[in-house]
Amino acid sequence: MTETDIEALIRSLVTPLLRHPESLSITVSDSDRFRRYTVNVDSADVGRLIGRQGHVAAALRTVVEGARSRRANAKKIRLLINDHRH
């Protein structure tokens, strides 16, 4: 999958969970080993996206990492949920 496919996958997984889907934005950045996707949502939706004990966030990370290309030079994916509450 390409970078835009991963971003579209994240959008399609996250949007139904949000009460304010218009506030969803995804920022992509690269490091040496990882491609980081930072999900920014309204502060009222952060808890819904993380879930109890982080179960929803963990499931999202599992699906997104599973969709990553397994080529030798493909970077691992980090999915971060930006918590504006603190």
C-alpha positions as CSV (number, residue, x, y, z in Angstrom):
1,M,0.0,0.0,0.0
2,T,1.2,3.5,-0.7
3,E,1.2,6.4,1.8
4,T,-2.1,7.7,0.5
5,D,-3.7,4.3,0.8
6,I,-2.6,4.0,4.4
7,E,-3.9,7.5,5.1
8,A,-7.2,6.6,3.5
9,L,-7.4,3.4,5.5
10,I,-6.8,5.3,8.7
11,R,-9.6,7.8,7.8
12,S,-12.0,5.1,7.0
13,L,-11.4,3.3,10.3
14,V,-11.4,6.4,12.5
15,T,-14.2,8.5,11.0
16,P,-17.1,6.3,12.2
17,L,-15.8,6.5,15.8
18,L,-15.9,10.3,15.9
19,R,-18.7,12.6,16.9
20,H,-16.9,15.5,15.2
21,P,-15.4,13.9,12.0
22,E,-14.7,17.3,10.5
23,S,-12.0,17.9,13.0
24,L,-10.0,14.8,11.8
25,S,-6.6,15.5,10.4
26,I,-3.7,13.2,9.8
27,T,0.0,14.3,9.7
28,V,2.6,12.1,8.1
29,S,6.3,12.4,9.0
30,D,9.3,10.1,8.4
31,S,12.3,9.0,10.5
32,D,15.0,6.6,9.7
33,R,13.0,3.4,10.5
34,F,9.4,4.6,10.8
35,R,6.7,6.5,9.0
36,R,4.6,8.2,11.6
37,Y,0.9,8.9,11.1
38,T,-0.3,11.3,13.8
39,V,-4.1,11.4,14.1
40,N,-5.5,14.7,15.4
41,V,-9.1,14.8,16.5
42,D,-11.4,17.1,18.6
43,S,-10.6,16.8,22.3
44,A,-14.1,15.4,23.0
45,D,-13.3,12.4,20.6
46,V,-9.9,11.4,22.0
47,G,-11.3,9.1,24.6
48,R,-13.5,7.4,22.0
49,L,-10.5,6.8,19.7
50,I,-8.3,5.4,22.5
51,G,-11.0,3.3,24.0
52,R,-11.1,1.6,27.4
53,Q,-7.6,0.6,28.4
54,G,-6.4,1.5,24.9
55,H,-8.1,-1.4,23.2
56,V,-9.5,0.6,20.3
57,A,-6.1,2.3,19.6
58,A,-4.3,-1.1,19.8
59,A,-6.8,-2.6,17.3
60,L,-6.3,0.4,14.9
61,R,-2.5,0.0,15.1
62,T,-2.8,-3.7,14.4
63,V,-4.9,-3.2,11.3
64,V,-2.8,-0.4,9.9
65,E,0.5,-2.3,10.5
66,G,-1.0,-5.4,8.9
67,A,-1.8,-3.3,5.8
68,R,1.8,-2.1,5.4
69,S,3.8,-3.4,2.5
70,R,6.2,-6.2,3.5
71,R,8.9,-5.2,1.1
72,A,12.4,-5.2,2.6
73,N,12.8,-1.4,2.3
74,A,9.3,-0.5,3.6
75,K,9.3,1.5,6.8
76,K,7.4,0.3,9.9
77,I,4.3,2.4,10.7
78,R,3.7,4.2,13.9
79,L,0.1,5.4,14.5
80,L,-0.1,8.1,17.2
81,I,-3.2,9.7,18.6
82,N,-2.6,13.3,19.5
83,D,-4.1,13.8,23.0
84,H,-4.9,17.5,23.4
85,R,-6.6,17.0,26.8
86,H,-3.5,17.3,28.9
